[in-house]
Amino acid sequence: MRHQVAGKKLNRNSGNRKALRSTLIKQLFTHDKIKTTRAKALAVRGEAEKLITVAKNSSKGSDAEKVHARRLAAAKLNNAAAVKRLFDNIAPRFEERNGGYTRMTKLGPRKGDDAEMVLLELVENEKK
């Protein structure tokens, strides 16, 4: 039984699963949107939003807290360019937003295996 076991297995062993999540989050932060299966998007969405929250909250902290937040993000992403983009471009965009940084739009089934495809994208702030 899987009582109180967090996360989805996605038919992969732990190393492949960790690499897949890291790659998908990295691509989301690099391109602002990714096209993937619904299961993978659900598995990645929470981690991506938590990283954005860490980056957003670190802007108000001391220098040591800023460095600590960047190291936490670097440990998850393992890509310096993605971490830099997260802290310099993405986090300031969501400064006034209290969550819900991503949007999932259904695209329909994939032709080959009928897997449900979605577009996972970062939400743009509406200017009023």
JOLINSUL-V393063 format. One record per pair of residues at least 12 apart in sequence whose C-alpha atoms are under 8 Angstrom apart, sorted by sequence separation. I is the first residue (numbers start at 0). J is the second residue. If there is no record, write none. Layout:
# JOLINSUL-V393063
I|J / I|J
This chain:
# JOLINSUL-V393063
105|117 / 106|118 / 69|82 / 104|117 / 105|118 / 54|68 / 103|117 / 104|118 / 53|68 / 54|69 / 103|118 / 104|119 / 102|118 / 103|119 / 69|86 / 102|119 / 103|120 / 54|72 / 101|119 / 102|120 / 24|43 / 101|120 / 102|121 / 23|43 / 101|121 / 102|122 / 100|121 / 101|122 / 20|42 / 24|46 / 50|72 / 100|122 / 20|43 / 24|47 / 99|122 / 9|38 / 9|39 / 54|85 / 55|86 / 92|123 / 93|124 / 54|86 / 92|124 / 51|85 / 7|42 / 55|90 / 6|42 / 54|90 / 55|91 / 51|89 / 52|90 / 55|93 / 51|90 / 55|94 / 52|98 / 51|100 / 48|98 / 25|76 / 48|99 / 24|76 / 29|81 / 48|100 / 25|78 / 28|81 / 48|101 / 21|75 / 22|76 / 21|76 / 29|84 / 21|77 / 25|81 / 28|84 / 28|85 / 44|101 / 28|89 / 40|103 / 40|117 / 36|114 / 37|115 / 36|115 / 37|116 / 40|119 / 36|116 / 37|117 / 35|116 / 36|117 / 34|116 / 35|117 / 34|117 / 35|118 / 34|118 / 35|119 / 33|118 / 34|119 / 32|118 / 33|119 / 32|119 / 33|120 / 32|120 / 31|120 / 32|121 / 31|121 / 27|119 / 27|120 / 27|121
